[in-house]
Amino acid sequence: MKDKDELRDLLIRLQNSNHQAFSDLFKRYSQHLYFFCCKSLSKEDAEEITQNVFMTVWENRQNIDPSYSFSSYLFSIAKHQIYNAIRSKIVQKSFVEKYLQQTDEIEIPQEYDDTVEKMHEKLKQGIRNLPDKQREIFMMSRTYRISYKEIAEKLGISENTVDTSIRRSLQVLRRLIRL
């Protein structure tokens, strides 16, 4: 009974935006949630899903009902995010396979060479204009094909920081291509 009262107290404090309560809940549940995610995903994806679940908890903290099972709430969020991650990977793999198959069959007309060359120059210039750290991370990932995990270890940063940096770089470069 004591544990149930303690959890209820933590959830009430969480609803009131108490960071320590959030931290305590994270410590209490994150490892179990992570291992649950590892059953279906890679360690990196499981770690990301675990973090995303707790971000969702924080964002929806005022709507949490302390009288309901908090662990069921967590694992329900995790199940949905695991499903979405798997579905996304299947769609992405299918798209890449279809794209590669199509590009093998397509001949590019000569008139597009100039356009491709201009776009290539825009991309090179865009990469040169990225902030130093962001450019370094982008080059390690895209040019040297180093995994996010290895980049994080080499630079002493988190994999989420690597991912965020790559996403921002790609946003900048996509904008350049559209212009």
Secondary structure, 3 states (H helix, E strand, C coil): CHHHHHHHHHHHHHHCCCHHHHHHHHHHHHHHHHHHHHCCCCHHHHHHHHHHHHHHHHHCHHHCCCCCCHHHHHHHHHHHHHHHHHHHHHHHHHHHHHHHHHHHHCCCCHHHHHHHHHHHHHHHHHHHHCCHHHHHHHHHHHCCCCCHHHHHHHHCCCHHHHHHHHHHHHHHHHHHHHC
